[in-house]
Amino acid sequence: MSADVASGDGEVFVFNDESLARAKQEIAKYPQGRQASAVMPLLDIAQRQNGGWLSRAAIECVAAMLDMPEMRVFEVASFYTMYNLKPVGRHHVQVCTNLPCWLRGSDGVAQACRQTLSVDFGETTGDGLFTLSEVECLGACVNAPMMQIGDDYYEDLDPGTAQAILKTLQRGETPKAGSQSGRRSCEPAGGLTSLTGQPVGSGGGDD
């Protein structure tokens, strides 16, 4: 199980001790001969160690650890938008423009991000702090429109709240993640309309 791979262009990627331990834990979840099933978590581990993107050497390292053809690993890395094949900024701003978000105003959110950061989709700010990307569904449709920055979701956006989030990051501060409209999780925007009482058998005295 190799953890040190040099690519054809001389670049070297080495899993550090922490990443290597996490990778072995993921591989151990699968029966002998099925280690290739760990390709997605291993790519994520490699990307996090490598500053948010997957170099050729990182992909080759994962392939070697899983005894997979390098092209098979590259196919996975190039298919999913969660993997980046070129360097990204410290804050990777991913704006969902799929149908539910579009119907709820993602065009305005995207434009606010462009104006605030002075970059377009696929570009990185000159200071290297922000990369702006357009992505497909991120799975938070009920709280559309939304965007992902790093590991955090920002939901129920409008142009104003999107801009405020980015300006907070520009100041080096941490914006509040989750719904920006004040709703709790993915409850109805107007408040609960059902299941408003104490469930039967929950200790509420109505057993």
GUZAKE-337809 format. One record per residue: residue number from 1; residue in one letter; x negated, y, z of N, C-alpha, C in turn. Coordinates in Angstrom, 2 decimals, padded with zeros to 5 digits. Each point is the difference from the previous one (the first is absolute). Layout:
// GUZAKE-337809
ATOM pos code     n.u     n.v     n.w    ca.u    ca.v    ca.w     c.u     c.v     c.w
ATOM NUM    a       X       Y       Z       X       Y       Z       X       Y       Z
...
***
This chain:
// GUZAKE-337809
ATOM pos code     n.u     n.v     n.w    ca.u    ca.v    ca.w     c.u     c.v     c.w
ATOM   1    m -000.85 -001.18  000.00  000.85  001.18  000.00 -000.89  001.24  000.00
ATOM   2    s -000.18  000.60 -001.13 -000.92  001.14 -000.12  000.66  001.30  000.42
ATOM   3    a -000.79  000.87  000.63  000.52  001.32  000.37 -000.88  001.10 -000.55
ATOM   4    d -000.91 -000.33 -000.92 -000.96  000.96 -000.54 -000.10 -000.22 -001.50
ATOM   5    v  000.53  000.93 -000.79  000.03 -000.18 -001.45 -000.51  001.25 -000.69
ATOM   6    a -000.90 -000.20 -000.97 -000.45  001.10 -000.86  000.68 -000.14 -001.35
ATOM   7    s  000.59  001.07 -000.50  000.66 -000.02 -001.30 -001.04  000.08 -001.10
ATOM   8    g  000.48 -000.13 -001.23 -000.90  000.05 -001.14 -000.73  001.31 -000.15
ATOM   9    d  000.54  001.07  000.57 -000.66  001.30 -000.11 -000.88  000.31  001.21
ATOM  10    g -000.25 -001.02  000.82 -000.89  000.17  001.14  000.66  000.46  001.27
ATOM  11    e  001.27  000.32 -000.04  000.71  000.45  001.20  000.20 -001.17  000.94
ATOM  12    v -000.14  000.24  001.29  000.13 -001.06  001.00  001.15  000.31  000.95
ATOM  13    f  000.82 -000.99  000.28  001.03  000.13  001.02 -000.21 -001.11  001.01
ATOM  14    v -000.04  000.37  001.27 -000.20 -000.95  001.09  001.11  000.21  001.02
ATOM  15    f  000.75 -001.04  000.31  000.95  000.10  001.09 -000.75  000.21  001.30
ATOM  16    n  000.37  001.03  000.77 -000.61  000.16  001.31  000.58 -001.05  000.95
ATOM  17    d -000.53 -000.06  001.21  000.39 -001.06  000.93  001.49  000.02  000.29
ATOM  18    e  000.55  001.20  000.22  001.43  000.11  000.31  000.85 -000.46 -001.18
ATOM  19    s -000.32  000.47 -001.19  000.78 -000.38 -001.18 -000.13 -001.48 -000.30
ATOM  20    l -001.21 -000.54  000.17 -000.21 -001.42 -000.26  000.82 -000.86  000.95
ATOM  21    a  000.07  000.41  001.27  000.79 -000.75  000.97  001.48  000.04 -000.37
ATOM  22    r  000.49  001.16 -000.42  001.41  000.12 -000.40  000.27 -000.83 -001.25
ATOM  23    a -000.94  000.01 -000.93  000.17 -000.79 -001.23  000.08 -001.48  000.32
ATOM  24    k -000.85 -000.48  000.88  000.03 -001.42  000.36  001.31 -000.36  000.69
ATOM  25    q  000.53  000.92  000.81  001.29 -000.25  000.64  001.11 -000.15 -001.03
ATOM  26    e -000.03  000.85 -001.04  001.02 -000.10 -001.05 -000.13 -001.31 -000.77
ATOM  27    i -001.21 -000.37 -000.35 -000.22 -001.23 -000.75  000.46 -001.21  000.79
ATOM  28    a -000.21  000.03  001.32  000.36 -001.13  000.86  001.50 -000.25  000.08
ATOM  29    k  000.80  000.96 -000.45  001.46 -000.16  000.03  000.50 -000.99 -001.05
ATOM  30    y -000.86 -000.34 -000.96  000.42 -000.82 -001.13 -000.71 -001.34  000.01
ATOM  31    p  000.69 -001.07 -000.46 -000.62 -001.34  000.01 -001.18 -000.09 -000.95
ATOM  32    q -000.85 -000.98  000.23 -001.17 -000.22 -000.83  000.41 -000.12 -001.46
ATOM  33    g -000.70  000.72 -000.85  000.31 -000.01 -001.43  000.97  001.08 -000.41
ATOM  34    r  000.58  000.72  000.96  000.95  001.07 -000.29 -000.52  001.37  000.43
ATOM  35    q -001.31  000.12  000.13 -000.58  001.25  000.49  000.28  001.19 -000.91
ATOM  36    a  000.27 -000.27 -001.27  000.29  001.10 -000.92  001.23  000.79  000.42
ATOM  37    s  000.86 -000.61  000.82  001.19  000.70  000.48 -000.35  001.20  000.87
ATOM  38    a -001.23  000.08  000.47 -000.42  001.11  000.85 -000.55  001.17 -000.80
ATOM  39    v  000.13 -000.03 -001.32 -000.64  001.02 -000.83  000.50  001.41  000.31
ATOM  40    m  001.30  000.17  000.23  000.51  001.35  000.23 -000.48  000.60  001.33
ATOM  41    p  000.10 -000.73  001.12 -000.54  000.58  001.23 -001.51  000.24 -000.05
ATOM  42    l -000.74 -000.86 -000.69 -001.45  000.22 -000.09 -000.33  001.23 -000.84
ATOM  43    l  000.77  000.23 -001.06 -000.21  001.23 -000.78  000.29  001.23  000.86
ATOM  44    d  001.02 -000.08  000.83  000.32  001.13  000.88 -001.13  000.25  001.00
ATOM  45    i -000.53 -001.06  000.57 -001.11  000.13  000.95 -001.21  000.62 -000.68
ATOM  46    a -000.30 -000.48 -001.20 -001.15  000.54 -000.74  000.21  001.47 -000.35
ATOM  47    q  001.21  000.35 -000.40  000.29  001.38 -000.38 -000.13  000.94  001.20
ATOM  48    r  000.49 -000.42  001.15 -000.10  000.84  001.20 -001.46  000.22  000.38
ATOM  49    q -000.81 -001.03 -000.09 -001.41  000.15  000.34 -000.72  000.90 -001.01
ATOM  50    n  000.47 -000.04 -001.26 -000.70  000.69 -001.08  000.48  001.43 -000.21
ATOM  51    g  000.66  000.57  000.99  000.41  001.40 -000.12  001.25  000.22 -000.81
ATOM  52    g  000.86 -001.02 -000.08  001.29  000.17 -000.65  000.09 -000.43 -001.44
ATOM  53    w -001.05 -000.66 -000.52  000.07 -000.47 -001.39 -000.80 -001.28 -000.15
ATOM  54    l  000.25 -000.71 -001.10 -000.66 -001.27 -000.27 -001.00  000.16 -001.13
ATOM  55    s -001.27 -000.12  000.33 -001.05  000.00 -001.01 -000.05 -001.38 -000.67
ATOM  56    r -000.73 -000.08 -001.09 -000.16 -001.29 -000.67 -000.66 -001.00  000.94
ATOM  57    a -001.01  000.47  000.75 -000.69 -000.90  000.92  000.94 -000.51  001.09
ATOM  58    a  000.92  000.85  000.48  000.95 -000.42  001.02  000.93 -001.08 -000.54
ATOM  59    i  000.46  000.17 -001.23  000.87 -001.00 -000.63 -000.76 -001.31 -000.18
ATOM  60    e -001.25  000.09 -000.43 -000.81 -001.20 -000.19 -000.25 -000.71  001.34
ATOM  61    c -000.16  000.78  001.06 -000.22 -000.59  001.33  001.22 -000.80  000.44
ATOM  62    v  001.19  000.57 -000.19  001.22 -000.71  000.35  000.14 -001.27 -000.83
ATOM  63    a -000.30  000.09 -001.29  000.08 -001.17 -000.87 -000.93 -001.10  000.49
ATOM  64    a -001.21  000.37  000.40 -000.97 -000.99  000.46  000.47 -000.66  001.29
ATOM  65    m  000.55  000.78  000.92  000.47 -000.55  001.26  001.14 -000.99 -000.19
ATOM  66    l  000.83  000.25 -000.99  001.18 -000.83 -000.23 -000.21 -001.03 -001.11
ATOM  67    d -001.21 -000.03 -000.56 -000.31 -000.93 -001.09  000.99  000.16 -001.15
ATOM  68    m  000.24  001.27 -000.37  000.92  000.33 -001.08 -000.77  000.63 -001.16
ATOM  69    p  000.47 -000.16 -001.24 -000.60  000.76 -001.10  000.16  001.49  000.26
ATOM  70    e -001.02  000.77 -000.29  000.05  001.44  000.25  001.17  000.66 -000.73
ATOM  71    m  000.30 -000.46 -001.21  001.10  000.58 -000.76  001.33 -000.21  000.70
ATOM  72    r  000.18 -001.13  000.67  001.26 -000.24  000.72  000.16  001.02  001.12
ATOM  73    v -001.07  000.30  000.70  000.06  000.98  001.08  000.24  001.39 -000.57
ATOM  74    f -000.66  000.32 -001.12  000.20  001.30 -000.63  001.45  000.16 -000.47
ATOM  75    e  000.60 -001.08 -000.48  001.40  000.07 -000.43  000.90  000.42  001.15
ATOM  76    v -000.25 -000.52  001.20  000.79  000.38  001.17 -000.27  001.46  000.36
ATOM  77    a -001.28  000.36  000.03 -000.38  001.36  000.41  000.53  001.06 -000.96
ATOM  78    s  000.11 -000.34 -001.28  000.43  000.98 -001.00  001.52  000.03 -000.15
ATOM  79    f  000.70 -000.98  000.55  001.46 -000.07 -000.15  000.71  000.85  001.06
ATOM  80    y -000.46 -000.07  001.24  000.69  000.65  001.11 -000.55  001.39  000.25
ATOM  81    t  000.91  000.97  000.15 -000.45  001.38  000.21 -000.60  000.22  001.39
ATOM  82    m  000.11 -000.97  000.87 -000.61  000.13  001.33 -001.52 -000.10 -000.06
ATOM  83    y -000.52 -000.50 -001.13 -001.44 -000.11 -000.17 -000.49  001.10 -000.95
ATOM  84    n -001.11  000.60  000.34 -000.57  001.09 -000.79 -001.31 -000.45 -000.62
ATOM  85    l -000.11  000.15 -001.31 -001.19 -000.46 -000.72 -001.00  001.12 -000.25
ATOM  86    k  000.26  001.16  000.57 -000.98  001.09 -000.03  000.12  000.77  001.30
ATOM  87    p -001.02  000.76  000.36  000.03  000.70  001.29  001.21  000.92  000.13
ATOM  88    v  000.52  000.09  001.21  001.11  000.90  000.30 -000.41  000.93  001.13
ATOM  89    g  000.77  001.07  000.18 -000.27  000.95  001.06  000.25 -000.58  001.38
ATOM  90    r -000.39  000.74  000.99  000.21 -000.43  001.38  001.48 -000.23  000.26
ATOM  91    h  000.85  000.84 -000.57  001.46 -000.17  000.12  000.55 -000.37 -001.38
ATOM  92    h  000.47 -001.22 -000.13  000.57 -000.44 -001.28  001.51  000.22  000.05
ATOM  93    v  000.46  001.01 -000.71  001.41  000.39  000.02  000.72 -000.72 -001.15
ATOM  94    q  000.86 -000.94  000.36  000.70 -000.81 -001.00  001.49  000.36  000.02
ATOM  95    v  000.44  000.63 -001.07  001.38  000.47 -000.09  000.83 -001.00 -000.80
ATOM  96    c  001.06 -000.51  000.61  000.88 -000.92 -000.70  000.92  000.78 -000.94
ATOM  97    t  000.06 -000.43 -001.25  000.89  000.64 -000.98  000.97 -001.00 -000.61
ATOM  98    n  000.16 -001.16  000.67  000.94 -000.99 -000.50  001.43  000.50  000.17
ATOM  99    l  000.96 -000.73 -000.56  001.37  000.49 -000.16  000.63  000.57  001.27
ATOM 100    p  000.02 -000.72  001.15  000.65  000.58  001.18 -000.64  001.31  000.44
ATOM 101    c -001.33  000.07 -000.04 -000.68  001.24  000.39  000.26  001.11 -001.02
ATOM 102    w  000.01 -000.38 -001.28  000.26  001.00 -001.05  001.39  000.60  000.15
ATOM 103    l  000.99 -000.86  000.29  001.37  000.49  000.17  000.12  000.93  001.20
ATOM 104    r -000.89 -000.15  000.96  000.04  000.81  001.21 -000.99  001.16 -000.04
ATOM 105    g -000.64  000.24 -001.14 -000.81  001.20 -000.11 -001.50 -000.17  000.00
ATOM 106    s -000.50 -001.16 -000.43 -001.45 -000.21  000.01 -000.73  000.93 -000.97
ATOM 107    d  000.69  000.47 -001.04 -000.65  000.96 -000.92 -000.45  001.25  000.75
ATOM 108    g  000.86  000.50  000.88 -000.35  001.18  000.78 -001.11 -000.27  000.99
ATOM 109    v  000.01 -001.19  000.60 -001.06 -000.38  000.93 -001.34 -000.09 -000.73
ATOM 110    a  000.02 -000.63 -001.17 -001.23 -000.14 -000.79 -000.55  001.37 -000.39
ATOM 111    q  000.89  000.89 -000.41 -000.46  001.32 -000.40 -000.57  000.77  001.18
ATOM 112    a  000.59 -000.14  001.18 -000.53  000.65  001.19 -001.40 -000.51  000.32
ATOM 113    c -000.20 -001.30 -000.19 -001.33 -000.57  000.25 -001.01  000.54 -001.02
ATOM 114    r  000.39  000.07 -001.25 -000.91  000.54 -001.03 -000.40  001.44  000.34
ATOM 115    q  000.98  000.81  000.35 -000.28  001.41  000.27 -000.85  000.18  001.26
ATOM 116    t  000.29 -000.78  001.02 -000.73  000.14  001.26 -001.45 -000.45 -000.14
ATOM 117    l -000.22 -001.08 -000.74 -001.34 -000.56 -000.13 -000.75  000.50 -001.24
ATOM 118    s  000.73  000.63 -000.93 -000.59  000.49 -001.26 -000.63 -001.13 -000.82
ATOM 119    v  000.64 -001.17  000.04 -000.41 -001.13 -000.84  001.26 -000.68 -000.53
ATOM 120    d -000.18 -000.82 -001.02  001.11 -000.77 -000.56 -000.17 -001.46  000.40
ATOM 121    f  000.99 -000.82 -000.37 -000.10 -001.43  000.28 -001.29 -000.56 -000.60
ATOM 122    g -000.67 -000.83  000.76 -001.23 -000.63 -000.46 -001.25  000.83  000.23
ATOM 123    e  000.15  001.15  000.67 -001.14  000.89  000.22 -000.31  000.12  001.49
ATOM 124    t -001.24  000.41  000.28 -000.49  000.20  001.36 -000.43  001.45  000.16
ATOM 125    t  000.29  000.58  001.15 -000.39  001.39  000.25 -001.52  000.14  000.01
ATOM 126    g -000.45  001.20 -000.30 -001.43  000.23 -000.11 -000.78 -000.29  001.26
ATOM 127    d  000.66  000.13  001.17 -000.68 -000.28  001.27  000.03 -001.48  000.36
ATOM 128    g  000.65 -000.81 -000.85  000.05 -001.44  000.24  000.95 -000.43  001.10
ATOM 129    l  000.83  000.91  000.49  000.88 -000.34  001.10  001.30 -000.66 -000.43
ATOM 130    f  000.51  000.34 -001.18  001.31 -000.50 -000.43 -000.06 -000.59 -001.40
ATOM 131    t  000.64 -001.16 -000.15  000.30 -000.56 -001.31  001.51 -000.10 -000.10
ATOM 132    l  000.55  000.45 -001.12  001.45 -000.02 -000.21  000.34 -001.08 -001.03
ATOM 133    s  000.92 -000.89  000.37  000.37 -001.11 -000.88  001.51 -000.13 -000.10
ATOM 134    e  000.46 -000.46 -001.15  001.41 -000.34 -000.20  000.11 -001.51  000.11
ATOM 135    v  000.95 -000.49  000.81  000.13 -001.44  000.21  001.46 -000.43 -000.18
ATOM 136    e  000.14 -001.30 -000.18  001.33 -000.59 -000.08  000.53 -000.24  001.41
ATOM 137    c  001.09 -000.70  000.11  000.73 -000.14  001.26 -000.90 -000.42  001.16
ATOM 138    l  000.08  000.74  001.09 -000.76 -000.31  001.21  000.90 -000.63  001.08
ATOM 139    g  001.23 -000.28 -000.35  000.86 -000.76  000.89  000.70  000.78  001.09
ATOM 140    a  000.08  001.33 -000.14  000.71  000.80  001.00  001.15  000.75 -000.67
ATOM 141    c  000.70 -000.69 -000.89  001.01  000.63 -000.85  001.11  000.69  000.80
ATOM 142    v  000.37 -000.57  001.15  001.11  000.57  000.76 -000.37  001.37  000.55
ATOM 143    n -001.30  000.29  000.13 -000.45  001.29  000.49 -000.66  000.82 -001.10
ATOM 144    a  000.43 -000.21 -001.22 -000.57  000.72 -001.14  000.37  001.48  000.05
ATOM 145    p -000.88  000.85 -000.60 -001.28 -000.32 -000.62 -001.11 -000.11  001.05
ATOM 146    m -001.07 -000.69 -000.37 -001.05 -000.25  000.97 -001.35 -000.06 -000.69
ATOM 147    m -001.04  000.08  000.83 -001.36 -000.20 -000.49 -000.80 -000.70  001.09
ATOM 148    q -001.08 -000.65 -000.41 -000.89 -000.68  000.92 -001.35  000.71 -000.02
ATOM 149    i -000.55  000.24  001.18 -001.35  000.57  000.12 -000.77 -000.91  000.95
ATOM 150    g -001.02 -000.66 -000.50 -000.68 -001.00  000.82  000.95 -001.13  000.33
ATOM 151    d  000.14 -000.30  001.28  000.91 -001.06  000.44  001.35  000.54  000.45
ATOM 152    d  000.21  001.30 -000.11  001.22  000.62  000.53  001.01  000.33 -001.10
ATOM 153    y  001.27 -000.20  000.32  001.11  000.38 -000.87  000.58  001.34  000.47
ATOM 154    y  000.32  000.85 -000.96  000.67  001.27  000.27  001.29  000.01 -000.82
ATOM 155    e  001.14  000.03  000.68  001.28 -000.27 -000.63  000.97  001.18  000.15
ATOM 156    d  001.11 -000.08 -000.75  001.01  001.07  000.00 -000.66  001.34 -000.32
ATOM 157    l -000.80  000.00 -001.04 -000.76  001.20 -000.35  000.79  000.97 -000.85
ATOM 158    d -000.45  001.24  000.00  000.38  001.01 -000.98 -001.28  000.77 -000.30
ATOM 159    p  000.01  000.90 -000.96 -001.25  000.69 -000.33 -000.64  000.70  001.20
ATOM 160    g  000.81  000.57  000.87 -000.53  000.72  001.15 -000.70 -000.91  000.99
ATOM 161    t  000.62 -001.14  000.32 -000.62 -000.90  000.97 -001.22 -000.68 -000.59
ATOM 162    a  000.02 -000.30 -001.30 -001.18 -000.58 -000.64 -001.18  000.96  000.08
ATOM 163    q  000.26  001.26 -000.30 -001.06  001.01  000.08 -000.52  000.14  001.42
ATOM 164    a  000.89  000.01  000.98 -000.40  000.15  001.40 -000.90 -001.16  000.44
ATOM 165    i  000.31 -001.21 -000.44 -000.82 -001.17  000.34 -001.41  000.17 -000.55
ATOM 166    l -000.10  000.40 -001.25 -001.31  000.15 -000.62 -000.80  001.13  000.64
ATOM 167    k  000.67  001.09  000.34 -000.70  001.12  000.64 -000.49 -000.39  001.40
ATOM 168    t  000.76 -000.83  000.68 -000.44 -000.50  001.30 -001.28 -000.81 -000.14
ATOM 169    l -000.04 -000.86 -001.01 -001.21 -000.78 -000.25 -001.17  000.89 -000.42
ATOM 170    q  000.28  001.03 -000.78 -001.05  000.92 -000.40 -000.63  000.70  001.19
ATOM 171    r  000.78  000.21  001.05 -000.51  000.64  001.21 -000.74 -000.99  000.90
ATOM 172    g -000.03 -001.26 -000.42 -000.66 -001.02  000.81  000.86 -000.54  001.11
ATOM 173    e  001.30  000.25 -000.07  000.93 -000.46  001.01  000.76 -001.23 -000.51
ATOM 174    t  000.77 -000.62  000.88  000.74 -001.22 -000.34  001.49  000.30 -000.06
ATOM 175    p  000.62 -000.11 -001.18  001.45  000.25 -000.09  000.81 -001.15  000.55
ATOM 176    k  001.23  000.30  000.37  000.91 -001.02  000.51  000.42 -000.92 -001.14
ATOM 177    a -000.20 -001.30  000.20  000.39 -000.98 -001.01  001.47 -000.34  000.14
ATOM 178    g  000.53 -000.72 -000.99  001.39 -000.42  000.04  000.94  001.02 -000.61
ATOM 179    s  001.26 -000.05  000.40  001.01  000.90 -000.54 -000.32  001.45  000.36
ATOM 180    q  000.11  000.87 -001.00 -000.23  001.42  000.23  001.30  000.76  000.22
ATOM 181    s  001.13 -000.72 -000.02  001.29  000.65  000.20  000.52 -000.17  001.42
ATOM 182    g -000.70 -000.78  000.80  000.43 -000.21  001.38  000.82 -001.26  000.21
ATOM 183    r  000.30 -000.71 -001.07  000.78 -001.22  000.20 -000.86 -001.06  000.67
ATOM 184    r  000.64 -000.92  000.69 -000.69 -001.08  000.68 -000.12 -001.19 -000.93
ATOM 185    s -001.23 -000.40 -000.29 -000.26 -001.14 -000.87  000.78  000.16 -001.30
ATOM 186    c  000.82 -000.99 -000.36  000.78  000.10 -001.24  001.50  000.01  000.30
ATOM 187    e  000.37  000.56  001.16  001.42  000.15  000.31  000.64  000.97 -000.99
ATOM 188    p  001.32 -000.04 -000.15  000.66  000.95 -000.90 -000.35  001.44  000.35
ATOM 189    a -000.18  000.82 -001.02 -000.39  001.39  000.22  001.00  000.75  000.87
ATOM 190    g  001.28 -000.38 -000.07  001.02  000.67  000.79  000.28 -000.65  001.34
ATOM 191    g -000.83 -000.96  000.38  000.21 -000.70  001.27  000.70 -001.34 -000.21
ATOM 192    l -000.03 -000.83  001.02  000.60 -001.33 -000.09  001.51  000.08 -000.20
ATOM 193    t  000.52 -000.87 -000.86  001.44 -000.08 -000.23  000.55 -001.35  000.43
ATOM 194    s -000.85 -000.93  000.39  000.42 -001.31  000.47 -001.02 -000.50  001.02
ATOM 195    l  000.37 -001.04  000.72 -000.88 -000.57  001.04 -000.41  001.08  000.99
ATOM 196    t  000.94  000.82  000.36 -000.30  001.11  000.91  000.20 -000.36  001.47
ATOM 197    g  000.59 -001.16  000.28  000.25 -000.40  001.37 -001.02 -001.02  000.48
ATOM 198    q  000.11 -000.38  001.26 -000.89 -001.01  000.57  000.38 -001.37 -000.55
ATOM 199    p -000.96 -000.75 -000.56  000.33 -001.32 -000.56  000.52 -000.95  001.07
ATOM 200    v  000.89 -000.87 -000.38  000.54 -001.01  000.92 -001.11 -000.93  000.40
ATOM 201    g -000.10 -000.29  001.31 -001.01 -000.92  000.48 -001.35  000.63  000.20
ATOM 202    s -000.07  001.30 -000.05 -001.30  000.69  000.13 -000.24  000.51  001.41
ATOM 203    g  000.82 -000.39  000.92 -000.14  000.50  001.36  000.86  001.20  000.27
ATOM 204    g  000.89  000.30 -000.93  000.85  001.18  000.15  001.28 -000.28  000.77
ATOM 205    g  000.14 -001.23  000.53  001.17 -000.31  000.84  001.20 -000.46 -000.80
ATOM 206    d -000.17 -000.29 -001.29  001.14 -000.41 -000.84 -000.27 -001.39 -000.57
ATOM 207    d -000.53 -000.89  000.85 -000.37 -001.35 -000.44  001.23 -000.84 -000.31
***
